[in-house]
Amino acid sequence: MASEAAVSAISSRKDYYWLRSVLAGGVAACCAKTTIAPLDRVKILLQAQNPHYKHLGVFSILRAVPKKEGFIGLYKGNGAMMIRIFPYGAIQFMAFDKYKKLLSTQIGISGHIHRLMAGSMAGMTAVICTYPLDMVRSRLAFQVTGYHRYTGIINAFHTIYLKEGGVLGFYRGLTPTLIGMAPYAGFSFFTFGTLKSLGLKHFPELLGQPSSDNPDVLVLKTQVNLLCGGVAGAIAQTISYPLDVARRRMQLGTVLPDADKCVTIKKTLTYVYQTYGIKKGLYRGLSLNYIRCVPSQAIAFTTYEFMKQVLHLN
């Protein structure tokens, strides 16, 4: 009887594995994004050269937004972000595990390279599934109090659908997003996974500890997880940032006065480079991105590793 109960419990765990995996990824993404929501708002204002704040720097905008729009102004667009980021994180983390297994067991690609490929594929899969929500969130975050074009999430969806080409209007800027996401997600998962495996292999007693749900599995200590996640985010952002700038400008579309110059990746990157240069154009807001991506990725990976233990995924 005890054996049958054990088998039944294991079977039940397997039956709901995908659901628990989705929950772990979604919670991890929401925790990470909520932590850095004010920095995300500032990044969008900087990247798209918002006329109300374009003369200011990162920290000046952080001080100016609460004065002009109230403290809640720092979280403008975050409601749309939460609606988007839960499924995004859920799909990305679950897809990464699936792609990694597919590449190693069925295609025969193993070693560290399968993390890079699986991460890129997972990131692009998550983007395609949730892109319309990211589009709406960007439009809402770009607005300044007193100069609203959209009254909320539903109104933004309705307006974009009617005035910007129907369903295709929600996928403006998708190509640079996918191209940018491939190296970002790829190097993010690759760096974290590689640091994790090397740390547990060479310094298990110093960096590792038994998983709370499975003592036979060794996991990184919380502070080490945070460090590895932060390093992963910094490296990934440095590589993909210019494409992120192009993506934002293409997403904002008709909101910008120079929208006609930002219709393709090449035209957008060329226009931004010729008009604003490298530091003030292609990499404008990068210092903020370092500040935001390091804690964001650190919290995302650490929360996901924690949720895996809570939900018995190890």
N, C-alpha and C positions, 0 to 999 in steps of 0.2 A: 504493500500500500504506500509506504514511504517513497519507494522508487517510482511508482506511478505518479505520485504527487509532484515529485521533483521533475519528472519528464514533462508533466503538464505545465509546470511553472516555466520551464525552459521554452516550451512550445509557445506559450502565451507571450513571453518576451520577444520571441522571433516574430510573432504575428504583428506586434505593435512596434517593431523596431523602426520602421519608416516614420511612424507618427512621432515617436520620441526623438528621432533624429531631426525632424522638421521643427519640433518645439525647441530643441537645443540650439539650432542655428538661428531661429527667429529671435529668441530671447537674447542671445549673444549679440546679434546685430542691433537690436533695440537699445540695449544697455550702452553699447559703444556710441551710437549716434546721439542719444539723449545727452550723454556727457559732453559732447563737443558741438551741440546744436548752435550755440552763439557763434562759434568760430566758423561753422559752415555758412551761416548767414553772411558774415563779413567776407568770406571768400567769394561768394557769388557777387556781392556788391563790388568787390575789387576787380574780379575777372571781367565783368561786363561793363566796367567804367561807368557805374551809376552816376548820373549828373549831380545828385545831391551829396555824394560823398567822394567823388573821384579825386578831389584835391587832398584827401586825407590818407594816412597810412593805416596799418593794421590796428595799432593800439588807439590811435585817434578815433577810428570808427567805432571801436568797442566802447569808447567813452561817449561818442556823439549819438549813437543810436538810442540809448536809454533817455538822453535828454530830449531828443526830437520825437521819439515814438514810444517812450516808456520802456521799462525793463522787459516787458513781454515782447517788445519789438525784436529783441535778440533771438526769440524763438519763432519768429514769423516763418511760416511754411513748415514748421516741425510736425504739425498734425498730419499733413500730407506725407511727410517723410516717414512717420511711424506706420502709416497705412502701407507705404511702399516697402519700408526696410524689413518688416517682419517676413513677408514672403521672399524678399530678396535674399536675406540671410539664410532662411530656411532652405531655399532652393540651392544657394551657392554651396553651403557646407555639405548638404546631402549629396548634391551632384559631384562634389569633389571626391567624396568617399566612393561613389559609384564609378566615376571615371577612373579613379586610381586602381580599383580592383579590375576594371575592364582592361586597362592598359597592361597591367602586370600579369593577369591570369589568362586572358584570351588573345592578346596581341603580342605578349612577350616582352613588353618594354618595362624595365625595372630600374633599380638604382635611383639616383636623385632626379634623373630626367623625367621620370613619370610624374613626379610631383609638379614640375613646371608645366607639363602638358595638361595634366588633370586640372590644375589651378586655372589655367587660361580657359579651358573648355567650360569649367564650372562658372567662372566669372561671366563669360559671354552668354551662357544659358540663362543665368539669373537676370542679366541686363535685358535680354529679349523679352522675358516674361513680365518684367516690371517697368519697362521704359516709360509708358504713358504716365505712370504715377510720378516718376522722376521729372518728367517734363512739367507737369502741373506744379510740383513742389518748387521747381526753379522759378517759374513765373510768379508764384506767390511770394517767395523769398526776395525777389528782385523789387517788389513793390515798396513804396515808401508811404507812410501814413499821410493821408490827404491827397494822394495822387494814385488812387487805386483804379486799376482796369478791371480787376476781378473781385467779386465780393466773397468768394470762398472756393472750396474745392469743386463743388458741383457746378458752380457758375463758370469756373475756369475750364472744366471739361466741356461744358456746353458751348462756350464761346469759341474755343479752339476748334471744336468739331465743325461748327457752322461757318467760321470765317477763314479757316486755314487748311481746307482741303479734306475734311472728313477724317477718317481713321488715319490716313497717311500723315495728317498734321501732327499727330501724337508721336510720330517717329522721326521728326526733324532732328538731325544731328546723330542719328543712330549709328551710322557708319564710323565716324570718329570715336564714338563711345566704345564700340566693339573693338576697334583697332587699339584704343587706349587701354581698354579693360584687359585685353589679352596679356600684355606685359605686366600690367599692374597686379592682377589677380595671380598670374603665373608666378611672378617673382615673390609675391607676398607669401603664398602657400609654400613655394619652393624654399624660401629663406627660413621661414618658421619651422617647416618640417625637417629641413636639413640640420638646423641648429639643435632642434629637439632630439633628433636621432643621434647626432654626434655627442651631445651633452650626456644623454643617458648611456651611451656606449662607453665613453671614455671617463666620465666622472659620475657614475651612478650614485655613489654614496653622498657626494657633495651636492649634486643638483637634483637628484631624484628622491621620490618617496613612494610607498605602495599606494595604489589607487584605493579609495575608500570603499568602492563597490566590488573590487577584485584584487585582493592582496598579491596575487601572482603577477599583476600588471604594474609596471613601474611608470610613474608619471612625473613630470617636472614639478618642482616646488612653485608655489604661486608667484613669488618674486622673480623667479627665473622665467616663468611663462610670460610675465609682463615685459621683461627685458627682451626676450626673443621676439615677441609680437611687435614691440616698438621698433626694433632694428628692421624687421621685415617690412613694416609700413614705410619707414624712411627710405629704404632702398627702392621699393616699388614706386613710390611717389616721384622720386627724382627722375626715374626713367620715363614715366608716362605723363608728366605734368603738362607739357605743351599741347598734347592731344586733349587733355581735360579742359584747357582754356578754349580750344576750338569747339569742343562739344558744348560748353556752356553758351557760347555766343550763338551757335547754330540753334540751340534749344530755345533761346530767348526770342529769336526770330523777329517778328514785327514789333516787338517791344522796343527794339533798338533802332535808332535813326539810320544806322549804316547796315541794316539787315540785308540789303541787296548785295553787299560785298562779302557776306558770310553764308553762302549757299552750298559750298563744297568744302571738303577738308583742305585741299590745296589752296583755294582762294582765301579761306579764313586764316590759315596759318601765314600766308603771304601778306595779306592785308594787315594783320596784327603786327607782324615783324616789321613791315615797311612803315607803318604808322607810329608804333610805340616802341619798336626795338625788342631786344631779347629780355633784358632785365625788367623793363616797365611794360612789356607786352606778353611775350610767350611765357615768362616766368613771374609775372606779376602775381603777388599773393603766395609765392612759394614758401616764404618764411612762415606765413600763417599755416600753410599746409603741413610744414614740419611740426609746428606746434600742435596741430589738430590730428595729423595722421598717426603720430607716435602713440599718444594715449588711446586713440580710437582702435588701432589694430591691436595694441597691447590688451585692451579691455575685451575686444571681440574674441581673440584667441583664448585668453584666460577664462572668460565666461563660458566659452564653448567647451573647453577642457573640463571645467567645473560641472557644467550641465551634463556632460557625458557620464560623470561619476554619479550624479544625482539620479539620472534616468537610466542608469545601468547599461551604458552603451559600450563600455570597455570590454 
